[in-house]
Amino acid sequence: MQMTTGEKLFQVLLLVGISLLCIVMMYPFVHELAVSLSSPTEALRQGIHLIPKEFSFGAYKEVFSSKDIWNGMGSSLFRTIIGTVLMVFFMMLGAYPLSKKHLPHRNFYTMFIVFTMFFSGGLIPTYLLVKSLHLVDSRWALIVPCLINTFSMLILRNFFMAIPEELEESAKMDGANDIIVLARIIVPLSLPILATIALWSAVFHWNAWFDSLIYVQDPTKQVLQIYLRKLVVSNEDTSLQTLMNPYVTGESIKAAVIMFVTMPILIVYPFLQKYFVKGVMVGSLKG
């Protein structure tokens, strides 16, 4: 079917708008990358940086030689990997029974869970709870309080509700129990939404820093984002001796650390992106 003039104009405007949005979103990333790979003189130059000039890896050498950076990377990887796996596991265990119509008082449990999306105990009660569980100054303080994300669990519940019940009934007729049905039927059919939830959880854990600031005092257990905050926001340079190194500047160090923190999640995203749209669309169809 041939498009009308108005439809063609709309498509052109849509393409231009999306292109401009992509440029606006990509510019900060490209700018920081160019600054991190530029010489000290170029890094300090005011203006737009799109291409590295007077190419230099000095900032990255300084970053990679920092013990704090690698301690933070280890803590962030531990939190992201373990936290994501546990989040998906526990949300799956919560969403599966809520998707069953024969669950007694299902609507009450669902509304009780939805209530937590709008109201919470606040920072002080949460801290007292973490302290009473003896999790303060432990990496588990960054994982256990975040095991359930209400919105993600409801999306997962909606996806489970869309799976035909006949599949489960036939499996139970063959002697399968609920655990076997979940593991061998529901999970394989739910890979798109599970990948989507895993991506959301991984991004959440990787970017989170405030709870680490509150619960963790040991510098060796702090996540990488705390170090980035000290360097970029608070302008504290605790381990990188940039003033004594003529090959780097504070700006190039900041840009290199930003790139170092950003790259891992950018590397993971393409492998899950193919499931992303399908998982969100299917998981939001049935309420």
C-alpha positions in Angstrom: 0.0 0.0 0.0 1.4 3.3 -1.1 1.9 6.0 1.6 0.2 9.3 1.3 2.2 12.6 1.3 1.3 13.2 5.0 2.5 9.7 6.0 5.8 10.2 4.1 6.3 13.5 5.8 5.6 11.9 9.2 8.1 9.2 8.5 10.8 11.8 7.5 10.1 13.8 10.7 10.2 10.7 12.8 13.5 9.6 11.3 15.0 13.1 11.9 13.7 13.2 15.4 15.1 9.8 16.3 18.4 10.6 14.7 18.7 13.8 16.7 17.8 12.0 19.9 20.5 9.4 19.1 23.1 12.1 18.6 22.1 13.9 21.8 22.4 10.6 23.7 25.7 9.5 22.1 27.5 12.8 22.4 28.4 12.5 26.1 29.8 9.0 25.6 31.8 10.0 22.5 33.1 13.1 24.3 34.3 11.2 27.4 35.9 8.6 25.2 37.8 11.2 23.2 38.9 13.0 26.4 40.2 9.8 27.9 42.3 9.0 24.9 43.7 12.5 24.4 46.9 14.0 25.7 46.8 16.2 28.8 46.9 19.4 26.8 43.9 18.3 24.6 42.0 16.9 27.6 42.1 20.3 29.3 41.0 22.1 26.1 37.5 23.6 26.4 35.0 22.8 23.7 33.6 19.7 21.9 35.7 16.6 21.8 34.7 14.0 19.2 38.0 12.5 18.0 41.0 11.9 20.3 43.9 14.3 19.4 47.5 13.6 20.4 46.5 10.0 21.1 47.5 8.7 24.6 46.7 5.7 26.8 48.2 7.4 29.9 44.9 7.8 31.7 44.0 4.2 31.2 47.4 3.0 32.4 46.9 5.1 35.5 43.4 3.7 36.1 44.4 0.1 35.6 47.3 0.5 38.0 44.9 1.6 40.8 44.2 -1.0 43.5 41.0 0.8 44.5 39.7 0.5 40.9 40.1 -3.3 40.9 38.7 -3.7 44.4 35.6 -1.7 43.3 35.4 -3.7 40.1 35.4 -7.0 42.1 32.7 -5.7 44.5 30.6 -4.5 41.6 30.9 -7.7 39.6 30.0 -9.8 42.8 27.0 -7.6 43.4 25.8 -7.6 39.8 26.2 -11.3 39.1 25.1 -12.7 42.4 22.4 -10.1 42.9 21.0 -10.5 39.4 20.8 -14.3 39.7 19.2 -14.2 43.1 16.7 -11.4 42.1 15.5 -13.3 39.0 15.3 -16.6 41.0 13.2 -15.1 43.9 11.0 -13.0 41.7 10.3 -16.1 39.6 9.3 -18.0 42.7 7.0 -15.2 43.8 5.5 -14.6 40.4 4.7 -18.2 39.5 2.1 -18.9 42.4 0.6 -15.4 41.9 -0.1 -16.3 38.3 -2.4 -19.2 39.4 -6.1 -18.5 39.6 -6.6 -21.3 42.1 -4.2 -19.7 44.6 -6.3 -18.8 47.7 -6.6 -15.0 48.3 -4.5 -14.3 45.2 -5.9 -10.8 44.7 -5.2 -9.9 48.3 -1.5 -11.0 48.0 -1.2 -9.2 44.7 -2.6 -5.9 46.1 -0.4 -6.3 49.2 2.7 -6.5 47.0 1.6 -3.6 44.8 1.2 -1.5 47.9 5.0 -1.7 48.4 5.5 0.1 45.0 4.0 3.3 46.5 4.9 3.1 50.2 8.0 1.9 52.0 9.4 2.0 55.5 12.0 4.6 54.6 15.8 4.8 55.0 16.1 4.6 58.8 13.8 1.5 59.3 15.6 -0.2 56.4 19.0 0.5 57.9 17.8 -0.8 61.3 16.6 -4.0 59.6 19.9 -4.5 57.7 21.7 -3.9 61.0 19.6 -6.4 62.9 20.4 -9.0 60.2 24.1 -8.3 60.9 24.6 -7.4 57.2 26.2 -4.0 57.8 29.7 -3.7 56.2 29.0 -6.8 54.2 28.5 -7.2 50.4 25.2 -9.1 51.2 23.7 -5.8 52.5 23.7 -4.7 48.8 21.9 -7.9 47.7 19.5 -9.2 50.3 17.3 -6.0 50.6 16.9 -5.9 46.8 15.9 -9.5 46.1 12.4 -8.5 45.0 11.5 -5.7 42.6 7.7 -5.4 42.6 7.3 -4.0 39.1 9.5 -6.7 37.6 7.8 -9.4 39.5 4.4 -8.2 38.3 5.6 -8.2 34.7 6.9 -11.7 35.2 3.6 -12.8 36.7 1.7 -11.4 33.7 3.9 -13.4 31.4 3.3 -16.6 33.3 -0.5 -16.0 33.1 -0.3 -15.9 29.3 1.2 -19.4 29.2 -1.6 -21.9 28.4 -2.7 -23.9 31.4 -3.1 -27.0 29.3 0.7 -27.4 29.2 0.9 -27.6 32.9 -2.1 -29.9 33.2 -0.7 -32.4 30.7 2.6 -32.4 32.6 0.9 -33.0 35.9 -1.1 -35.9 34.4 2.3 -37.5 33.7 3.3 -37.1 37.3 5.1 -33.8 37.4 4.8 -31.6 40.4 4.9 -27.8 40.5 8.7 -27.6 40.8 9.2 -29.8 37.7 6.6 -27.9 35.8 8.3 -24.6 36.6 11.8 -25.8 35.8 11.1 -27.8 32.7 8.1 -26.0 31.1 7.6 -22.5 32.4 11.3 -21.4 32.5 12.2 -22.6 29.0 9.0 -20.8 27.6 9.9 -17.7 29.6 13.4 -17.0 28.4 12.5 -13.7 26.7 11.0 -12.2 29.9 13.6 -13.7 32.1 16.4 -12.2 30.0 14.6 -8.8 30.1 14.2 -9.0 33.9 17.8 -10.1 34.2 18.9 -7.1 32.2 16.9 -4.7 34.3 18.3 -6.2 37.5 21.9 -6.2 36.2 21.7 -2.5 35.2 20.1 -1.7 38.6 22.9 -3.4 40.6 25.7 -2.1 38.4 24.5 1.5 38.7 23.6 1.4 42.4 25.8 3.2 44.8 23.8 4.9 47.6 23.2 1.7 49.6 26.9 0.9 49.4 27.6 4.4 50.8 25.2 3.7 53.7 25.9 0.1 54.6 29.5 -0.5 53.7 32.4 1.2 55.6 35.3 -1.1 54.5 36.9 0.6 51.4 37.9 -2.8 50.0 34.2 -3.7 49.8 32.9 -0.5 48.2 31.5 -0.8 44.7 33.1 0.8 41.7 30.5 3.5 41.5 31.5 4.9 44.9 35.0 5.4 43.7 33.6 7.1 40.6 31.5 9.4 42.7 34.5 10.4 44.8 36.5 11.1 41.7 33.9 12.9 39.6 31.4 14.4 41.9 33.4 15.1 45.1 36.6 15.7 43.2 38.5 13.4 45.5 41.6 11.7 44.1 42.6 9.2 46.8 44.8 6.8 44.9 45.7 8.2 41.5 48.6 10.6 41.7 47.8 12.7 38.7 49.7 15.7 39.9 52.9 13.7 39.8 52.2 12.2 36.3 52.9 14.5 33.4 51.1 12.2 31.0 47.6 12.5 32.5 45.3 15.1 33.9 42.4 15.0 36.3 39.9 15.4 33.4 41.4 12.5 31.4 41.4 10.3 34.6 37.8 11.1 35.2 36.9 10.3 31.6 38.8 7.0 31.7 37.1 5.9 34.9 33.7 6.8 33.4 34.5 4.7 30.4 35.8 1.9 32.6 32.6 1.8 34.6 30.3 2.1 31.6 31.8 -0.5 29.3 30.9 -3.8 31.1 27.1 -3.1 31.0 27.4 -2.0 27.3 29.2 -5.3 26.5 26.4 -7.4 28.1 23.5 -5.5 26.6 23.8 -6.7 23.0 23.5 -10.3 24.0 20.2 -9.7 25.8 18.8 -7.0 23.5 17.1 -9.5 21.2 14.9 -10.7 24.1 14.2 -7.2 25.4 11.3 -6.0 23.2 9.6 -9.4 23.0 9.8 -9.9 26.8 8.4 -6.5 27.6 5.6 -6.6 25.1 4.4 -10.1 25.9 4.8 -9.6 29.7 2.6 -6.5 29.6 -0.3 -7.9 27.6 -2.3 -9.7 30.3 -3.1 -8.2 33.7 
